């Protein structure tokens, strides 16, 4: 075949790829048989490696299993293919076209590879998807638009993606590096597929499996394990993940990182998908995961802001704003409490004296100790910092005997940490009003505080 004559008509960087196929259907060597002038100049000037015809492609281009799969599909299945992807390790964007060529050999297939590489993304090229893929991406954007503060739309999105991929399961996993865990953010199953929920696997060991994925992805944008041949490759490349997949009855998997602002927030995967649609699945998820990562980043930001608006940053307990919201929810019937419950007010004695004599740093440390004492005793209850030196909590299913036992534990722990509380309480039985209970407990607390300073006048704040 006159490869040189064929290539002479191409102005863009273009070469001829050959793909070797074994009798069992696996592919072997993939070579760059010939290249036009633009390709040869690119190899010499950019890659600093003069082009030698019929060389293994990995001598000139990053080795990439997805690229190899594209070459095989084009050369032997006659699929004309196009993709626009990022090369993460090189920080470049690749726009590539593959066209099948006739071959006179059964064991060797050929395709034309025409490409362009740029350092910056071209939004127009990235959006140039096939009609069905474009519709899927648009549907995802519409569902997520304006819903960043809610998780419900993500369940709809993974259900849509699962159906697009004709897969048995689709899942969004977020990675929490601080606590070394994976979080099942959203999940969808095909009815009666027999797969176990993702939460079944999310112990600490699975987090360590997820940390192997970036190396397995390498210079690709994703991992596509579509058949037994790919599974055999994965067995050697990532045996830890391979054993996990086999144990979970996974036949194939496509996995994309969820990246936003150079940070990997987590991963999306589909398992046991329709391998006949691999190219369309890759094309769709390539862009869909970009939008999903962006919206999840917004969701996490709003979630952090929500936490900041309800937490006392000094002590780590809830703040007065959260307390007021909780009381309103109880009064309006949005939050139900289990009777009997105890309302407890605890005021930290001597804080002003510590601030005045030892500085506010010491006062802050005293507040943190006080919060820790309350958390340690009322570990199942939400604790609120109601004011500067005042805490409040509601202990559900707590009668007089249980409450007295907890208060005695507070006295013991507080004395050990040199913390002194004035405490007021009130037990609420069915039909009681939480606001009346809070007023009663508050009055008792101030009476206890007065008694403390009557006994220790030298500790009275000035």
Secondary structure, 3 states (H helix, E strand, C coil): CCHHHHHCCCCCEEEEEEEEECCCCCEEEEEEEEECHHHHHHHHHCCCCCCCCCEEHHHCCCCCHHHHHHHHHHHHHCCCEEEEEEECCCCEEEEEEEEEECCCCCCEEEEEEEEEEECCCCHHHHCCCCHHHHHHHHHHHHHHCCCCCCCHHHHHHHHHHHHHHCCCEEEEEEEECCCCEEEEEEEEECCCCCCCCHHHCCCHHHHHHHCCHHHHHCCCCEEEECCHHHHHHHHHHCHHHHHHHHHCCCCCEEEEEEEECCEEEEEEEEECCCHHHHHHHHHHHHHHHHHHHHHHHHHHHHHHHHHHHHECCCCCCECHHHHHHHHHHHHCCCCCCCCCEEEEEEEECCHHHHHHHHCHHHHHHHHHHHHHHHHHHCCCCCEEECCCCEEEEEECCCCHHHHHHHHHHHHHHHHHCCCCEEEEEEEECCCCCHHHHHHHHHHHHHHHHHHHHHHCHHHCCC
